Amino acid sequence: MTTLTEMPKYESYKYSGEEWIGDIPKHWVSQKLKHIFYEKKHKSNMSLSCGAISFGRVVDKGDEKVTEATKKSYQEVLNGEFLINPLNLNYDLISLRIALSEINVVVSAGYIVLKEKTNLDKNYFKYLLHRYDVAYMKLLGSGVRQTISFSHISNSLLLLPPIEEQTAIANFLDEKTSKIDEAIAIKEKQIELLKERKQIIIQQAVTQGLDPSVPMKDSGVEWIGQIPAHWNVVKLKYLSTQIVDGTHFTPTYVDQGIPFLRVTDLSNMVDGKINWQDVCYIPEKEHNTLIKRAKGEIGDVLISKNGTIGLTKVIDWDEEFSFFVSLCLIKLRKEISPYYFTSFFNSPIVDQQITFGSSKTSVTNLHLEKIKELLVILPPLNEQNDIDEYVKANSKDLDLVIGSLLKQIEKLNEYKTTLINSAVTGKIKVV
């Protein structure tokens, strides 16, 4: 993989006039967005399916969840037009909210549809506007939900290289990002296979125990099968004193305050530890209100119930915190170890209960009632602890490899982002 410092540069540069762009090749020009694009007038089209933006792409969502009256208010966006999601929910700086549509759909009237005023390469602007989105646009807008209108973005500076350079940059990025994405996909597949191996280890331990000579009995549940004769199968609600999700309202984020945990804080854990440098903070006054609903303590378990389903973390810190609705707090009774429970929760048995045979990734919301009804295989406490130690010991090497692959994916994504940013702003020469 070629480093960016090894790539050729343009002969001379000048300041673009915009901080997020920086210096640009001397022969490039910067223009206000309103001189390159105009906002398309709303046009209804009942013959088209309903769509939306999802991570930088316009996708077909179908009409099943949209009433006819609502659809009549929707506006047309066609293949080759740019679409902007005007909401910057939760100050999200990751998911992309500008997309070059490759399909014909209708979208909410709140969306902004852009059409070009001048001759340009749309694929180049696809990359440039993604950069503009994350680096600048999400700092604009007003109101609690950071609503953005065309007037907010119309005076933003964009780059307009010569058309032949736009095309060359777009072709270069198409080729390079495709190869990076292929490399990431291979590593993600490797991670998936390693996780399956880990699940087999967990499955065997939590259903059969560690002693192969122990007498077995029918669990009474067809898809669980036989378990050690002295074990039980118990619903989670009978093994806990509280099962509750976090606040259903987005709190006020501040620079200093009480930690506020979300799904991303569990998905970004390294070696099973939360990165406290990256968490959000809320005022202590709001926190004091939120903990009346749910107060996490050492030994409790957090589970992700929205988005990425099934992430777990045993609370092993003393500091107070609050958490979002996407997380569920479980206070376990003394007869079940929180560490055994997290191992069990990551077994195929739980996966099957949640999804009826599908992958957890296909589920977008795990309801509290379903969590409460989960069947838990319950060995005696001493065996729970032995199983936990066994799973940790036998999956240690797998976890190390998975961790290494995740770091490689992170570096590839960082390189991809930097490559795109450098190419679209002229920091490297690809012509």
C-alpha positions in Angstrom: 0.0 0.0 0.0 1.6 3.3 -1.2 1.9 5.9 1.4 0.5 9.4 0.7 3.9 11.0 1.1 5.2 8.9 -1.7 2.5 10.1 -4.1 3.2 13.0 -6.5 2.1 16.6 -5.7 1.2 19.5 -7.8 3.9 22.1 -8.6 2.3 25.0 -6.7 -0.5 25.6 -4.3 -2.7 28.5 -2.9 -5.1 28.8 0.0 -8.6 27.8 -0.9 -10.3 30.2 1.4 -11.8 27.4 3.5 -10.2 25.7 6.5 -11.6 22.2 5.9 -10.2 22.3 2.4 -6.8 23.9 3.1 -4.4 24.6 0.3 -5.3 23.6 -3.3 -3.5 23.4 -6.6 -2.9 26.9 -8.0 -4.9 26.3 -11.1 -8.0 25.0 -9.3 -10.9 27.3 -8.4 -13.2 27.4 -5.4 -16.8 28.4 -5.8 -19.8 28.7 -3.6 -22.1 25.7 -3.6 -25.0 27.8 -4.9 -23.0 28.6 -8.1 -22.4 24.9 -8.7 -25.8 23.4 -7.6 -29.4 24.6 -7.2 -32.1 23.1 -5.1 -34.5 21.1 -7.1 -38.2 22.1 -6.7 -40.3 19.5 -5.0 -42.0 17.1 -7.4 -44.3 14.3 -6.3 -44.3 11.0 -8.2 -46.7 8.3 -6.8 -45.3 5.7 -9.3 -41.9 5.6 -7.6 -41.0 3.6 -4.5 -40.1 5.3 -1.2 -36.4 5.8 -0.5 -33.9 7.3 2.0 -30.2 7.9 2.6 -28.3 5.1 4.3 -24.6 5.7 5.0 -23.9 7.7 1.9 -26.2 5.7 -0.5 -29.8 6.3 -1.6 -31.7 3.0 -0.9 -35.2 1.8 -1.7 -37.2 1.4 1.5 -40.4 0.3 -0.1 -43.9 1.6 0.6 -45.1 -0.8 3.3 -44.6 1.6 6.2 -45.8 4.8 4.4 -49.4 5.8 4.1 -50.7 7.1 0.8 -51.3 10.5 2.2 -47.7 10.7 3.5 -46.3 9.5 0.2 -48.2 12.2 -1.7 -46.1 14.7 0.3 -42.8 13.0 -0.8 -40.6 14.5 -3.4 -38.9 12.9 -6.4 -35.1 12.2 -6.5 -33.8 10.7 -9.7 -30.7 8.8 -10.8 -27.8 11.3 -11.0 -29.2 13.8 -8.5 -27.6 14.5 -5.2 -29.6 14.0 -2.0 -29.0 15.5 1.4 -30.5 14.4 4.7 -31.1 17.7 6.5 -31.0 16.2 10.0 -27.9 15.9 12.0 -29.2 13.7 14.7 -27.1 13.3 17.8 -24.3 15.2 16.2 -23.5 12.1 14.2 -20.1 12.6 12.5 -19.8 9.1 11.0 -22.8 8.2 8.9 -22.8 10.0 5.6 -25.8 12.2 4.9 -25.1 13.2 1.3 -25.5 10.8 -1.6 -25.4 10.6 -5.4 -28.6 8.7 -6.2 -28.3 5.7 -8.5 -32.0 5.0 -8.4 -35.3 6.7 -8.9 -37.4 7.1 -5.7 -39.4 9.5 -3.7 -38.1 10.8 -0.3 -39.4 12.9 2.6 -40.1 16.5 1.7 -37.5 17.5 4.3 -34.7 16.2 2.2 -32.7 18.5 0.0 -32.3 17.5 -3.7 -29.4 19.2 -5.6 -29.0 19.5 -9.4 -25.9 20.8 -11.1 -25.7 24.2 -12.7 -22.5 23.6 -14.6 -20.6 20.8 -16.4 -19.0 18.6 -13.7 -18.1 15.0 -13.0 -20.7 13.7 -10.6 -18.5 10.9 -9.3 -15.8 13.4 -8.3 -18.4 15.5 -6.5 -19.7 12.3 -4.8 -16.4 12.0 -3.1 -15.9 15.7 -2.5 -19.4 16.1 -0.9 -18.8 13.1 1.4 -15.8 15.0 2.7 -17.7 18.2 2.9 -20.5 16.4 4.8 -18.2 15.1 7.6 -15.7 18.0 7.7 -18.1 21.0 7.5 -21.8 20.5 6.8 -22.5 18.8 10.1 -21.3 21.8 11.9 -24.1 23.8 10.3 -27.8 23.9 11.0 -30.1 25.0 13.9 -32.4 23.6 16.5 -32.1 20.6 18.7 -32.1 18.2 15.7 -29.6 20.4 13.8 -31.9 20.9 10.9 -30.1 22.0 7.7 -31.7 23.9 4.9 -30.3 24.9 1.5 -29.7 28.4 2.8 -27.3 27.0 5.4 -25.1 25.3 2.8 -25.5 27.6 -0.2 -22.6 29.9 0.6 -20.2 27.0 1.4 -17.1 26.9 -0.6 -16.5 23.8 -2.8 -13.7 22.9 -5.3 -14.1 23.0 -9.0 -11.0 21.5 -10.7 -10.8 21.3 -14.5 -13.3 18.7 -15.7 -10.6 16.3 -17.0 -9.0 16.3 -13.5 -12.3 15.7 -11.8 -12.8 12.6 -13.9 -9.2 11.4 -13.4 -9.6 11.8 -9.6 -13.0 10.0 -9.6 -11.5 7.1 -11.6 -8.5 6.9 -9.4 -10.6 6.8 -6.2 -13.0 4.2 -7.7 -10.1 1.9 -8.4 -8.3 2.4 -5.1 -11.3 2.4 -2.8 -12.6 -0.8 -4.5 -9.4 -2.6 -3.7 -9.4 -1.3 -0.1 -13.0 -2.4 0.3 -12.2 -5.9 -1.1 -9.3 -6.2 1.4 -11.7 -5.1 4.2 -14.3 -7.6 3.1 -11.8 -10.5 3.3 -10.8 -9.5 6.8 -14.4 -9.2 7.9 -15.0 -12.7 6.5 -12.1 -14.0 8.5 -13.4 -12.3 11.7 -16.8 -13.9 11.0 -15.3 -17.4 10.8 -13.2 -16.9 13.9 -16.3 -15.7 15.8 -18.1 -18.9 14.7 -15.3 -21.0 16.1 -15.6 -19.1 19.4 -19.3 -19.7 19.4 -18.8 -23.4 19.1 -16.5 -23.3 22.2 -19.1 -21.4 24.1 -22.0 -23.5 22.9 -20.4 -26.7 24.0 -19.4 -25.3 27.4 -22.8 -23.8 28.3 -24.9 -26.8 27.1 -22.7 -29.8 28.1 -20.4 -28.4 30.8 -16.7 -29.4 31.2 -17.1 -32.9 32.6 -18.0 -35.3 29.7 -18.9 -38.1 32.2 -21.6 -36.2 34.0 -25.2 -37.7 33.7 -27.4 -35.8 31.2 -31.1 -35.0 31.0 -33.6 -33.6 28.5 -33.7 -29.8 29.0 -37.4 -29.8 28.0 -36.6 -27.4 25.2 -36.2 -29.1 21.8 -33.6 -26.8 20.3 -31.5 -26.9 23.5 -31.5 -30.7 23.8 -29.7 -32.4 26.6 -28.0 -30.7 29.5 -26.2 -32.0 32.6 -28.8 -33.6 35.0 -28.1 -31.1 37.8 -28.5 -28.0 35.7 -31.7 -26.0 35.1 -33.2 -23.9 32.3 -34.6 -20.6 33.7 -36.1 -17.5 32.1 -33.9 -14.4 32.5 -36.6 -12.5 34.3 -36.4 -14.9 37.2 -32.6 -14.5 37.4 -32.7 -10.7 37.6 -34.0 -8.0 39.9 -34.2 -5.4 37.1 -34.2 -5.3 33.3 -34.4 -1.8 32.0 -33.3 0.3 29.0 -31.8 3.8 29.1 -33.3 7.1 28.5 -35.5 7.5 25.4 -34.6 11.1 25.0 -31.3 12.5 23.7 -29.7 14.5 26.5 -27.6 17.6 26.4 -24.0 16.8 25.5 -21.3 18.8 27.3 -17.5 18.9 27.3 -17.3 17.8 30.9 -19.8 16.0 33.0 -21.1 12.5 33.6 -20.3 9.7 31.1 -23.2 8.8 28.8 -22.8 5.4 27.2 -24.2 4.3 23.7 -23.9 1.3 21.5 -20.8 2.7 19.9 -19.0 2.7 23.2 -19.5 -1.1 23.4 -18.7 -1.8 19.8 -15.5 0.3 20.1 -14.2 -1.6 23.2 -10.6 -2.8 23.0 -9.7 -5.9 25.0 -13.1 -5.7 26.6 -12.5 -2.2 28.0 -14.5 0.9 27.2 -12.5 3.8 25.8 -13.5 6.5 28.1 -11.7 9.1 26.0 -14.4 8.8 23.3 -17.6 8.7 25.3 -20.0 11.6 25.5 -20.8 13.6 28.6 -24.0 15.0 30.0 -24.7 17.5 32.8 -24.8 16.1 36.3 -28.4 17.5 36.8 -29.7 15.5 33.8 -27.8 12.4 35.0 -29.4 12.6 38.5 -32.8 12.5 36.8 -31.9 9.6 34.5 -30.5 7.3 37.2 -33.9 7.3 38.9 -34.9 5.1 35.9 -31.8 3.0 35.8 -28.6 3.2 37.9 -25.7 0.9 36.8 -23.5 -0.7 39.5 -20.5 -3.0 39.7 -21.6 -6.5 38.6 -24.5 -5.4 36.5 -24.5 -6.2 32.8 -25.1 -3.8 29.8 -26.5 -5.3 26.6 -26.9 -3.5 23.2 -30.6 -3.8 22.1 -30.6 -1.5 19.1 -28.4 -1.2 16.1 -25.6 -3.7 16.7 -27.5 -6.4 18.7 -26.0 -8.5 21.5 -22.9 -6.6 22.6 -22.3 -7.2 26.3 -20.2 -5.5 29.0 -20.0 -6.3 32.8 -19.8 -3.1 34.7 -16.4 -3.2 36.4 -16.0 0.4 37.3 -17.1 2.6 40.3 -17.8 5.9 38.5 -21.4 6.9 37.8 -22.7 6.9 34.3 -26.0 7.1 32.3 -26.9 5.4 29.1 -29.1 5.6 26.0 -32.2 3.6 25.1 -30.1 1.5 22.8 -28.6 -0.2 25.9 -30.2 -2.5 28.4 -29.2 -2.8 32.0 -29.6 -6.1 33.8 -29.2 -6.6 37.5 -28.6 -10.3 38.1 -29.4 -12.3 41.2 -26.6 -13.8 43.2 -27.2 -17.3 41.8 -25.8 -16.3 38.4 -22.4 -14.9 37.6 -22.4 -11.8 35.3 -19.4 -13.2 33.5 -21.0 -16.5 32.8 -24.1 -14.7 31.7 -22.2 -12.6 29.1 -20.5 -15.8 27.8 -23.9 -17.5 27.6 -25.5 -14.4 25.9 -22.9 -14.7 23.1 -23.9 -18.3 22.4 -25.9 -19.5 19.4 -28.6 -20.5 21.9 -29.4 -16.9 22.6 -28.9 -16.0 18.9 -31.6 -18.5 18.0 -34.0 -17.2 20.6 -33.6 -13.6 19.4 -33.8 -14.2 15.7 -35.4 -17.6 15.2 -32.5 -18.8 13.2 -31.4 -15.6 11.6 -28.3 -13.7 12.3 -28.3 -11.1 15.1 -27.2 -8.6 12.6 -30.6 -8.8 10.9 -32.4 -7.6 14.0 -32.6 -3.9 14.5 -34.3 -3.7 17.9 -34.3 -6.2 20.7 -37.4 -5.5 22.9 -37.1 -5.6 26.7 -40.0 -8.2 26.8 -38.0 -10.6 24.6 -34.9 -10.1 26.8 -36.9 -10.9 29.9 -38.2 -14.1 28.3 -34.8 -15.4 27.2 -34.1 -19.0 28.4 -30.8 -19.3 30.3 -29.1 -22.6 31.0 -28.1 -22.4 34.6 -25.3 -24.5 36.1 -24.3 -24.2 39.8 -22.4 -21.1 40.5 -19.0 -22.8 40.9 -19.4 -24.4 37.5 -20.5 -21.1 36.0 -17.1 -19.7 37.1 -15.2 -22.7 35.7 -17.0 -22.3 32.4 -16.2 -18.6 32.2 -12.5 -19.3 32.8 -12.6 -22.2 30.3 -14.2 -20.0 27.6 -11.7 -17.2 28.2 -8.7 -19.5 28.1 -9.8 -21.3 24.9 -10.9 -18.2 23.0 -7.9 -16.1 24.0 -5.9 -16.8 20.8 -9.1 -16.3 18.7 -9.7 -12.9 20.4 -6.1 -11.8 19.7 -6.4 -12.6 16.0 -9.8 -10.9 15.8 -8.4 -7.9 17.6 -5.5 -7.8 15.1 -7.8 -8.0 12.1 -10.1 -5.3 13.5 -7.0 -3.0 13.9 -6.1 -3.8 10.3 -9.6 -2.9 9.1 -9.4 0.4 11.1 -6.1 1.3 9.5 -7.5 0.5 6.0 -10.5 2.7 6.7 -8.3 5.5 7.9 -6.1 5.2 4.8 -9.2 5.1 2.6 -10.5 8.3 4.2 -7.2 10.1 4.0 -6.7 9.0 0.4 -10.1 10.4 -0.6 -9.6 13.6 1.3 -6.1 14.1 -0.3 -7.3 13.4 -3.8 -10.4 15.5 -3.9 -8.6 18.5 -2.4 -5.5 18.2 -4.6 -3.0 17.3 -1.9 -1.9 14.5 -4.2 -1.7 14.5 -8.0 -3.4 11.5 -9.7 -3.6 13.0 -13.2 
